[in-house]
Amino acid sequence: MDNYCIKPEYQHGTIAHTLVEEISSYWNASRVSASGSYQWDVYLAAAAYLSEHPGTRFADVGCGYPTKVRHLIQSVAAEIKLYDQPSMASAIAKDFPEFSFVPMNLECPPDHGDRFGCVVCADVIEHLLNPDPLLKFLQQVLGTGGLLFLSTPERDALRGENCVASPKRDHVREWNFGEFRAYLESRGLQVLDHLRLPPKKLNRLQNLLPKALRRAFPAQFGSCQIAVCRV
């Protein structure tokens, strides 16, 4: 069994629970509200890049409920395309009719001819039984010279260094900082930057805290890792 560059004693999940969720009940009011907060800094980084590169096409692979795309990306991207499991189609058609949506099984995405200068895949990869096909797809859709913003939980910050399995039902596996970079590079991605970020949008008071104090609370301030990559 491939351990995807994770330590040998780690216990990987055997079921991809997110593939069988009933979307109409999954996206309740609480999750819709949270969709505008989690991975905020990932989309903020992509928005900054898009602002500096006008005319760039944007793709969100595994978009979920795309609140952050509307708030942060829509005004700075030349074109937006969203990809996710087919069950997301009705929610996006109803609430985000301005966006183009492509239904896709993220466990086995098809060959795809479209290309984008900026691609986000935020906290998707940890849900998949085999993340290799998704990485291949991301490399395929990323245009020459474009950037991929790929995030996932940082296991050590979130669970501690002795963690050997995720307690979260829908996470098949979680990487620590070194493992994740090693995995991406082993699959042919060039990692230009690799950062630890807060897992959700900070409030005004949290933004004022000094970096030294933030480091004392890694789960709140550094448990989202983002790799900025090129092919």
Sine and cosine of phi, psi and omega as CSV:
sin_phi,cos_phi,sin_psi,cos_psi,sin_omega,cos_omega
0.00,0.00,0.71,-0.71,0.04,-1.00
-0.96,0.28,0.76,-0.64,0.03,-1.00
-0.99,-0.11,0.05,1.00,0.08,-1.00
0.81,0.58,0.62,0.78,0.06,-1.00
0.94,0.34,0.26,0.97,0.07,-1.00
-1.00,-0.03,0.50,-0.87,-0.07,-1.00
-0.79,0.61,0.58,-0.82,-0.16,-0.99
-0.85,0.52,-0.53,0.85,-0.07,-1.00
-0.99,0.16,-0.07,1.00,-0.03,-1.00
-0.94,0.35,0.65,-0.76,-0.02,-1.00
-0.98,-0.20,0.96,-0.29,0.00,-1.00
-0.98,0.21,0.54,-0.84,0.08,-1.00
-0.93,0.36,0.30,-0.95,-0.05,-1.00
-0.87,-0.49,-0.01,1.00,-0.01,-1.00
-0.72,-0.69,0.72,-0.69,0.08,-1.00
-1.00,-0.04,1.00,0.03,-0.12,-0.99
-0.90,0.43,-0.51,0.86,-0.07,-1.00
-0.91,0.41,-0.33,0.94,0.00,-1.00
-0.97,0.26,-0.29,0.96,-0.08,-1.00
-0.93,-0.38,0.09,1.00,0.03,-1.00
-0.92,0.40,0.62,-0.78,0.12,-0.99
-0.99,0.11,0.94,-0.34,-0.16,-0.99
-0.86,0.50,-0.61,0.79,-0.05,-1.00
-0.88,0.48,-0.52,0.86,0.05,-1.00
-0.99,-0.11,-0.44,0.90,-0.03,-1.00
-0.92,0.40,-0.72,0.69,-0.03,-1.00
-1.00,0.06,0.94,0.35,0.09,-1.00
-0.98,0.18,0.01,-1.00,-0.07,-1.00
-0.86,0.51,-0.60,0.80,-0.01,-1.00
-0.91,0.41,-0.71,0.70,-0.01,-1.00
-0.94,0.35,-0.60,0.80,0.05,-1.00
-0.88,0.47,-0.68,0.73,0.04,-1.00
-0.89,0.45,-0.69,0.73,-0.02,-1.00
-0.92,0.39,-0.42,0.91,-0.04,-1.00
-0.89,0.45,-0.34,0.94,0.04,-1.00
-1.00,0.00,0.03,1.00,-0.07,-1.00
-0.88,-0.48,-0.75,0.66,-0.06,-1.00
-0.93,0.37,0.63,-0.78,-0.04,-1.00
0.87,0.48,0.41,0.91,0.00,-1.00
-0.81,0.59,-0.71,0.70,-0.08,-1.00
-0.93,0.36,-0.43,0.90,0.06,-1.00
-0.90,0.43,-0.75,0.66,0.00,-1.00
-0.94,0.33,-0.52,0.86,0.07,-1.00
-0.89,0.45,-0.66,0.75,0.04,-1.00
-0.90,0.43,-0.67,0.74,0.03,-1.00
-0.91,0.42,-0.64,0.77,0.01,-1.00
-0.90,0.44,-0.62,0.78,0.04,-1.00
-0.89,0.45,-0.66,0.75,0.03,-1.00
-0.90,0.43,-0.68,0.73,0.00,-1.00
-0.90,0.44,-0.60,0.80,0.03,-1.00
-0.89,0.46,-0.54,0.84,0.00,-1.00
-1.00,0.09,-0.19,0.98,-0.02,-1.00
-0.75,-0.66,0.95,0.31,-0.03,-1.00
-0.86,0.51,0.54,-0.84,-0.02,-1.00
1.00,0.05,0.13,0.99,-0.06,-1.00
-1.00,0.06,0.71,-0.71,0.07,-1.00
-0.99,0.13,0.59,-0.81,-0.11,-0.99
-0.82,-0.57,0.65,-0.76,0.11,-0.99
-0.78,-0.63,0.65,-0.76,0.10,-0.99
-0.89,-0.46,0.93,-0.37,-0.07,-1.00
-0.99,-0.17,0.89,-0.46,-0.15,-0.99
0.98,0.18,0.74,0.68,-0.22,-0.98
-0.93,0.38,-0.45,0.89,-0.12,-0.99
0.87,0.49,-0.55,-0.84,0.04,-1.00
-1.00,0.08,0.94,-0.34,-0.32,-0.95
-1.00,0.08,0.78,0.62,0.02,-1.00
-0.86,0.51,-0.71,0.71,-0.07,-1.00
-0.93,0.36,-0.50,0.86,0.07,-1.00
-0.88,0.47,-0.69,0.72,0.01,-1.00
-0.91,0.42,-0.69,0.72,-0.10,-0.99
-0.98,0.20,-0.57,0.82,-0.14,-0.99
-0.93,-0.36,-0.50,0.87,-0.17,-0.99
-0.98,-0.21,-0.59,0.81,-0.18,-0.98
-0.83,0.56,-0.62,0.79,-0.08,-1.00
-0.98,0.17,-0.19,0.98,-0.09,-1.00
-0.87,-0.50,-0.10,1.00,0.00,-1.00
-0.98,-0.18,0.61,-0.79,0.03,-1.00
-0.94,0.34,-0.55,0.84,-0.02,-1.00
-0.40,-0.91,0.54,-0.84,-0.04,-1.00
-0.80,-0.61,0.73,-0.69,0.10,-0.99
-0.72,-0.69,0.72,-0.70,-0.03,-1.00
-0.94,-0.35,0.63,-0.78,0.03,-1.00
-0.79,-0.61,0.71,-0.70,0.11,-0.99
-0.19,-0.98,0.00,-1.00,-0.03,-1.00
-0.88,0.47,0.49,-0.87,-0.11,-0.99
-0.82,0.57,-0.50,0.87,-0.05,-1.00
-0.92,0.39,-0.22,0.98,0.06,-1.00
-0.98,0.18,-0.23,0.97,-0.16,-0.99
-0.84,0.54,-0.72,0.70,-0.09,-1.00
-0.92,0.39,-0.65,0.76,0.00,-1.00
-0.90,0.43,-0.66,0.75,-0.02,-1.00
-0.95,0.31,-0.64,0.77,0.04,-1.00
-0.88,0.48,-0.59,0.81,-0.03,-1.00
-0.97,0.24,-0.72,0.69,-0.16,-0.99
-0.98,-0.20,-0.31,0.95,-0.03,-1.00
-0.70,-0.71,0.85,0.53,-0.09,-1.00
-0.90,0.43,-0.28,0.96,-0.01,-1.00
-0.97,0.23,-0.20,0.98,-0.06,-1.00
-0.98,-0.19,0.58,-0.82,0.11,-0.99
-1.00,0.10,0.77,-0.63,-0.06,-1.00
-0.85,-0.52,0.71,-0.71,0.04,-1.00
-0.88,-0.47,0.91,-0.41,0.04,-1.00
-0.95,0.30,0.65,-0.76,-0.10,-1.00
-0.31,-0.95,0.66,-0.76,0.15,-0.99
-0.99,0.17,0.93,-0.36,-0.07,-1.00
-0.93,0.38,-0.32,0.95,0.06,-1.00
-0.95,0.31,-0.50,0.87,0.00,-1.00
-0.58,-0.82,0.92,0.38,-0.03,-1.00
-0.91,0.42,0.54,-0.84,-0.02,-1.00
-0.98,0.18,0.21,-0.98,0.18,-0.98
-0.88,0.48,0.58,-0.82,-0.13,-0.99
-0.59,-0.81,0.71,-0.71,-0.10,-1.00
-1.00,-0.10,-0.15,0.99,-0.03,-1.00
-0.96,0.27,0.47,-0.88,-0.02,-1.00
-0.74,-0.68,0.58,-0.82,-0.05,-1.00
-0.70,-0.72,0.54,-0.84,0.02,-1.00
-1.00,0.10,-0.26,0.96,0.03,-1.00
-0.59,-0.81,0.82,-0.57,-0.03,-1.00
-0.78,-0.62,0.74,-0.67,0.11,-0.99
-0.91,-0.40,0.69,-0.73,0.16,-0.99
-0.68,-0.74,1.00,-0.07,-0.20,-0.98
-0.97,-0.24,0.91,-0.40,0.08,-1.00
0.79,0.62,0.78,0.62,0.06,-1.00
-0.92,-0.38,-0.67,0.74,-0.22,-0.98
-0.88,0.47,-0.49,0.87,-0.02,-1.00
-0.95,0.31,-0.21,0.98,-0.03,-1.00
-1.00,0.00,-0.15,0.99,-0.19,-0.98
-0.99,-0.16,0.63,-0.77,0.06,-1.00
-0.90,0.44,-0.70,0.71,0.05,-1.00
-0.79,-0.62,0.97,-0.26,-0.05,-1.00
-0.98,0.19,-0.14,0.99,-0.07,-1.00
-0.87,0.50,-0.71,0.70,0.03,-1.00
-0.87,0.49,-0.58,0.81,0.05,-1.00
-0.90,0.43,-0.70,0.72,0.03,-1.00
-0.88,0.48,-0.64,0.77,0.04,-1.00
-0.88,0.47,-0.67,0.74,0.02,-1.00
-0.89,0.45,-0.69,0.72,0.00,-1.00
-0.88,0.48,-0.65,0.76,0.06,-1.00
-0.91,0.41,-0.55,0.83,-0.04,-1.00
-0.94,0.35,-0.66,0.75,-0.08,-1.00
-1.00,0.06,-0.21,0.98,-0.01,-1.00
-0.99,0.17,0.88,-0.48,-0.02,-1.00
-0.94,0.35,0.30,-0.95,0.02,-1.00
-0.85,0.53,0.81,-0.59,0.01,-1.00
0.99,0.13,-0.09,1.00,-0.01,-1.00
-0.98,0.21,0.15,-0.99,-0.02,-1.00
-0.87,-0.50,0.64,-0.77,0.10,-0.99
-0.95,-0.31,0.79,-0.61,0.07,-1.00
-0.95,-0.31,0.97,-0.25,-0.15,-0.99
-0.88,-0.48,0.86,-0.51,-0.05,-1.00
-0.83,-0.56,0.37,-0.93,0.04,-1.00
-0.29,-0.96,0.37,-0.93,0.04,-1.00
-0.87,0.49,0.56,-0.83,0.10,-0.99
-1.00,-0.07,0.95,-0.32,-0.20,-0.98
-0.87,0.50,-0.71,0.70,-0.08,-1.00
-0.90,0.43,-0.65,0.76,0.02,-1.00
-0.93,0.38,-0.58,0.82,-0.09,-1.00
-1.00,0.10,-0.62,0.78,-0.15,-0.99
-0.88,-0.47,-0.27,0.96,-0.12,-0.99
0.99,-0.16,0.41,-0.91,-0.12,-0.99
-0.93,0.38,-0.33,0.94,-0.04,-1.00
-1.00,-0.03,0.07,1.00,-0.02,-1.00
-0.91,0.42,0.74,-0.67,0.01,-1.00
-0.84,-0.55,0.13,0.99,0.06,-1.00
-0.22,-0.98,0.54,-0.84,0.03,-1.00
-0.99,0.15,0.75,-0.66,0.08,-1.00
-0.98,0.21,-0.14,0.99,-0.03,-1.00
-1.00,0.09,0.84,-0.54,-0.14,-0.99
-0.82,0.57,-0.64,0.77,-0.12,-0.99
-1.00,-0.07,0.13,0.99,0.10,-0.99
-0.99,-0.17,0.92,-0.40,0.03,-1.00
-0.94,0.35,-0.64,0.77,0.02,-1.00
-0.37,-0.93,0.37,-0.93,0.08,-1.00
-0.71,-0.70,0.68,-0.74,-0.02,-1.00
-0.98,-0.18,0.52,-0.85,0.26,-0.96
-1.00,0.05,-0.02,-1.00,-0.16,-0.99
-0.87,0.50,-0.77,0.64,-0.04,-1.00
-0.93,0.37,-0.64,0.77,0.00,-1.00
-0.89,0.46,-0.66,0.75,-0.07,-1.00
-0.92,0.39,-0.69,0.72,0.03,-1.00
-0.89,0.45,-0.68,0.73,0.01,-1.00
-0.88,0.48,-0.64,0.77,0.02,-1.00
-0.90,0.44,-0.75,0.66,-0.02,-1.00
-0.88,0.48,-0.69,0.72,-0.01,-1.00
-0.93,0.36,-0.53,0.85,0.03,-1.00
-0.92,0.38,-0.35,0.94,0.02,-1.00
-0.98,-0.18,0.21,0.98,0.16,-0.99
1.00,-0.07,0.12,0.99,0.05,-1.00
-1.00,0.07,0.59,-0.81,0.09,-1.00
-0.99,-0.12,0.92,-0.40,-0.03,-1.00
-1.00,0.03,0.94,-0.35,-0.02,-1.00
-1.00,0.09,-0.54,0.84,0.00,-1.00
-0.49,-0.87,0.52,-0.85,-0.04,-1.00
-0.57,-0.82,0.90,-0.44,-0.16,-0.99
-0.76,-0.66,0.41,-0.91,0.19,-0.98
-0.98,-0.20,0.77,-0.64,-0.05,-1.00
-0.78,-0.62,0.28,-0.96,0.14,-0.99
-0.90,0.43,0.57,-0.82,-0.01,-1.00
-0.96,0.29,-0.31,0.95,-0.01,-1.00
-0.56,-0.83,0.24,-0.97,-0.04,-1.00
-0.85,0.52,0.74,-0.67,0.01,-1.00
-0.99,0.11,0.54,-0.84,0.11,-0.99
-0.99,0.11,0.05,-1.00,-0.11,-0.99
-0.87,0.49,-0.67,0.75,0.00,-1.00
-0.91,0.41,-0.70,0.71,0.01,-1.00
-0.88,0.48,-0.58,0.81,0.02,-1.00
-0.91,0.41,-0.39,0.92,-0.03,-1.00
-1.00,0.06,-0.20,0.98,-0.03,-1.00
-0.93,0.38,0.66,-0.76,0.03,-1.00
-0.92,0.40,0.42,-0.91,-0.06,-1.00
-0.87,0.50,-0.59,0.81,-0.02,-1.00
-0.88,0.47,-0.64,0.77,0.01,-1.00
-0.95,0.30,-0.58,0.81,0.05,-1.00
-0.88,0.47,-0.61,0.79,-0.01,-1.00
-0.90,0.44,-0.36,0.93,0.01,-1.00
-0.97,0.24,-0.21,0.98,-0.01,-1.00
-0.77,-0.64,0.95,0.31,-0.11,-0.99
-0.88,0.47,-0.55,0.83,-0.03,-1.00
-0.90,0.43,-0.59,0.80,-0.04,-1.00
-0.99,0.10,-0.47,0.88,-0.16,-0.99
-0.86,-0.51,-0.10,1.00,-0.04,-1.00
-0.50,-0.87,0.41,0.91,-0.07,-1.00
-0.99,-0.11,0.12,0.99,0.18,-0.98
-0.94,-0.33,0.83,-0.55,0.06,-1.00
-0.95,-0.31,0.67,-0.74,0.01,-1.00
-0.83,-0.56,0.76,-0.65,0.10,-0.99
-0.94,-0.34,0.82,-0.57,0.06,-1.00
-0.99,-0.15,0.88,-0.48,-0.25,-0.97
-0.78,-0.62,0.40,-0.92,0.23,-0.97
-0.80,-0.60,0.33,-0.94,0.07,-1.00
-1.00,-0.08,0.00,0.00,0.00,0.00
